[in-house]
Amino acid sequence: MARIHHGLIVCASNSGTQNVAQAATISSIGRPSMVRLGLTNSADGQVAVEPGSSTLATVLDTARHSNTFLMLDLHEADPKEVAFQVSKAHMRDRVIFVPADYKSTTAALQADSKVMVAIPVNSERDAYNAHRMAGRHPYAAYLSPTASPSLFSLVHRDAEAIITETPSSKISTADFLANRPIDIMITHQPYQLTTSLALPTSDVTHSE
C-alpha cells in the first residue's frame, strides 16, 4: 500500500463485519475498497472485530479473498498479536493500523516494519512530528476534513497516504477533492460516494 498517491480509496466506516463482504461490490465496479473496523479482545483471548463476534483471523481471510483493504482501530488489542495475524494472512500491504493514542502509535510502529500506521495530524508541528516518529516506517497522515488545503499539501510530501473523512454538506465532495491531495476517504455511505465521483478508471489506485 506504500505510496498510493494520485488516486482515491473509499473506506466504509465501522459498522460491522458484514461490510467486508459487501465491499466486494465496490471492487467489482472498478475501484479498490476498504473497510474500517474496530478491534477488541474476546473472552477467550482472541482478537475479535466489533460489532459482532467474528475473529480478526476470519475477517482477514474474507478481506483477502474479496480484494478488500482494511483499516483497523487497535483500541486495546495488542499490536504485536494483530501484526502477527495480518502477516499470517498475507495482508501486510493491505492493512492500516489506527492506534488509540501516542503510546499505542509507538507500539504499532514497532509491531511490524511494513504495515502502514495512521498518525493524526492537526497542525504543521504534528506533520513534522509524525514524519520524525515514523522514520522509515510507512505511515498515513490522518487529517480532519476541516484542515486547510495547505496542511494537506504539506503532509502529501512525506506521508505514504493521506486519510480524511467526508466533508460537511456545505462543500461538494468534488470541490473538496480538487483542492486537497487525498488517498483514502472514510464515509458512512461508501457506495453512494464511489458512484458519485465518477472518476476515470485510469485514476483508480491500486496497492503496489
C-alpha positions as CSV (number, residue, x, y, z in Angstrom):
1,M,0.0,0.0,0.0
2,A,3.1,2.3,0.1
3,R,2.9,5.4,-2.0
4,I,-0.7,5.2,-3.1
5,H,-0.9,8.8,-4.2
6,H,-2.8,10.0,-7.2
7,G,-6.0,8.0,-6.7
8,L,-8.7,7.5,-4.2
9,I,-9.8,4.6,-2.0
10,V,-13.3,4.9,-0.4
11,C,-13.4,3.5,3.1
12,A,-16.6,2.3,4.7
13,S,-16.6,3.4,8.3
14,N,-17.0,0.9,11.1
15,S,-20.5,-0.6,11.0
16,G,-19.9,-4.4,11.3
17,T,-18.1,-7.2,9.7
18,Q,-20.7,-7.7,7.0
19,N,-19.2,-4.7,5.3
20,V,-16.1,-6.7,4.4
21,A,-18.2,-9.0,2.1
22,Q,-20.2,-6.0,0.8
23,A,-17.0,-4.2,-0.1
24,A,-16.6,-6.6,-3.0
25,T,-19.4,-4.8,-4.7
26,I,-17.3,-1.6,-4.9
27,S,-14.3,-3.6,-6.1
28,S,-16.5,-5.1,-8.8
29,I,-17.2,-1.7,-10.4
30,G,-13.5,-1.0,-10.9
31,R,-12.4,0.5,-7.6
32,P,-10.5,-0.9,-4.7
33,S,-12.5,-0.9,-1.5
34,M,-11.6,-0.5,2.2
35,V,-13.5,-1.1,5.4
36,R,-12.7,0.4,8.8
37,L,-13.3,-1.9,11.7
38,G,-12.6,-1.8,15.5
39,L,-10.7,-4.5,17.3
40,T,-11.4,-5.9,20.8
41,N,-10.2,-8.8,23.0
42,S,-12.7,-11.6,23.2
43,A,-13.4,-13.6,26.4
44,D,-11.2,-16.5,25.1
45,G,-8.2,-14.2,24.5
46,Q,-8.6,-13.9,20.7
47,V,-8.6,-10.6,18.8
48,A,-12.1,-10.0,17.6
49,V,-13.8,-7.5,15.4
50,E,-16.6,-5.3,16.7
51,P,-19.5,-5.0,16.5
52,G,-20.2,-8.7,16.1
53,S,-18.4,-11.8,17.2
54,S,-16.1,-12.5,14.2
55,T,-12.4,-13.1,14.9
56,L,-9.8,-11.0,13.3
57,A,-8.4,-14.1,11.5
58,T,-11.8,-14.8,9.9
59,V,-12.2,-11.2,8.8
60,L,-8.7,-11.1,7.3
61,D,-9.3,-14.2,5.3
62,T,-12.6,-12.8,4.0
63,A,-10.9,-9.5,3.1
64,R,-8.0,-11.3,1.3
65,H,-10.4,-13.2,-0.9
66,S,-12.6,-10.2,-1.7
67,N,-9.6,-8.0,-2.5
68,T,-10.5,-5.6,0.2
69,F,-8.2,-3.2,2.2
70,L,-8.8,-2.9,6.0
71,M,-8.3,0.0,8.4
72,L,-8.1,-1.5,11.9
73,D,-8.7,0.6,15.0
74,L,-6.5,-1.2,17.5
75,H,-8.2,0.0,20.7
76,E,-6.9,-2.3,23.5
77,A,-5.8,-5.1,21.1
78,D,-2.0,-6.0,21.3
79,P,-0.4,-4.5,18.1
80,K,2.1,-7.4,18.0
81,E,-0.7,-10.0,18.0
82,V,-2.6,-8.1,15.4
83,A,0.5,-7.7,13.2
84,F,1.2,-11.5,13.6
85,Q,-2.3,-12.3,12.3
86,V,-2.1,-9.8,9.5
87,S,1.3,-11.2,8.4
88,K,-0.1,-14.8,8.6
89,A,-3.0,-13.8,6.4
90,H,-0.6,-12.2,3.8
91,M,-2.3,-8.9,4.3
92,R,0.6,-6.7,5.3
93,D,0.3,-4.5,2.2
94,R,-3.5,-4.1,2.5
95,V,-3.9,-3.1,6.2
96,I,-3.6,0.2,8.0
97,F,-3.3,0.3,11.8
98,V,-5.2,3.1,13.6
99,P,-3.7,3.5,17.1
100,A,-5.7,4.9,20.0
101,D,-3.0,7.3,21.4
102,Y,0.7,8.2,21.3
103,K,1.8,5.2,23.3
104,S,-0.2,2.9,21.0
105,T,1.2,4.6,17.9
106,T,4.7,3.8,19.1
107,A,3.7,0.2,19.7
108,A,2.1,-0.1,16.3
109,L,5.1,1.2,14.6
110,Q,7.3,-1.3,16.4
111,A,4.9,-4.3,15.8
112,D,5.7,-4.7,12.0
113,S,8.0,-2.7,9.8
114,K,5.8,-2.9,6.8
115,V,2.2,-2.5,8.0
116,M,1.1,1.2,7.5
117,V,0.2,3.1,10.6
118,A,-2.2,6.1,10.6
119,I,-0.9,9.1,12.6
120,P,-3.2,12.1,13.4
121,V,-2.0,15.4,12.0
122,N,-3.8,18.6,13.1
123,S,-1.0,21.2,12.5
124,E,2.3,21.7,10.8
125,R,4.0,20.7,14.0
126,D,2.1,17.4,14.1
127,A,3.1,16.8,10.5
128,Y,6.8,17.1,11.3
129,N,6.5,15.1,14.5
130,A,4.6,12.3,12.6
131,H,7.4,12.2,10.0
132,R,10.1,12.1,12.7
133,M,8.2,9.4,14.7
134,A,7.7,7.1,11.7
135,G,11.2,7.3,10.4
136,R,11.5,4.8,7.6
137,H,8.2,3.1,8.6
138,P,5.3,3.6,6.1
139,Y,2.7,5.9,7.6
140,A,-0.5,7.6,6.7
141,A,-1.4,11.1,7.8
142,Y,-4.9,11.3,9.2
143,L,-6.3,14.8,8.8
144,S,-9.6,16.3,9.7
145,P,-11.7,17.4,6.7
146,T,-11.7,20.9,8.3
147,A,-7.9,21.1,7.9
148,S,-6.6,23.7,5.5
149,P,-5.7,22.7,1.9
150,S,-2.1,23.9,2.7
151,L,-1.8,21.3,5.5
152,F,-3.0,18.6,3.2
153,S,-0.3,19.6,0.7
154,L,2.4,19.7,3.3
155,V,1.8,16.1,4.6
156,H,1.5,14.9,1.0
157,R,5.2,15.4,0.6
158,D,6.2,12.9,3.3
159,A,3.4,10.6,4.2
160,E,2.7,7.4,2.1
161,A,-1.0,8.2,2.2
162,I,-3.4,10.9,3.3
163,I,-6.6,9.9,5.1
164,T,-9.6,12.1,5.9
165,E,-13.4,11.9,6.3
166,T,-16.2,13.2,4.1
167,P,-16.6,16.9,4.4
168,S,-19.7,18.7,5.6
169,S,-22.6,19.1,3.2
170,K,-21.6,22.8,2.8
171,I,-18.9,21.8,0.2
172,S,-19.3,19.3,-2.6
173,T,-17.0,16.3,-2.4
174,A,-15.7,17.0,-5.9
175,D,-14.6,20.5,-5.0
176,F,-13.1,19.2,-1.7
177,L,-11.0,16.7,-3.6
178,A,-10.0,19.2,-6.2
179,N,-8.1,21.3,-3.6
180,R,-6.6,18.5,-1.5
181,P,-4.4,15.5,-2.2
182,I,-6.4,12.7,-0.6
183,D,-5.8,8.9,-0.9
184,I,-8.4,7.5,1.5
185,M,-11.8,9.0,2.3
186,I,-13.8,7.5,5.2
187,T,-17.6,7.6,4.8
188,H,-20.8,6.2,6.1
189,Q,-22.1,5.9,2.5
190,P,-19.3,4.2,0.5
191,Y,-21.3,3.0,-2.4
192,Q,-23.0,6.4,-2.9
193,L,-19.7,8.2,-2.7
194,T,-18.0,5.8,-5.1
195,T,-20.6,6.1,-7.8
196,S,-21.0,9.8,-7.4
197,L,-17.3,10.6,-8.0
198,A,-17.3,9.0,-11.5
199,L,-13.6,9.2,-11.9
200,P,-11.9,7.6,-14.9
201,T,-10.7,4.0,-14.5
202,S,-7.1,5.2,-15.1
203,D,-7.3,7.2,-11.8
204,V,-8.1,4.2,-9.7
205,T,-5.5,3.5,-7.1
206,H,-4.0,0.0,-6.6
207,S,-1.6,-1.2,-3.9
208,E,2.0,-1.6,-5.1
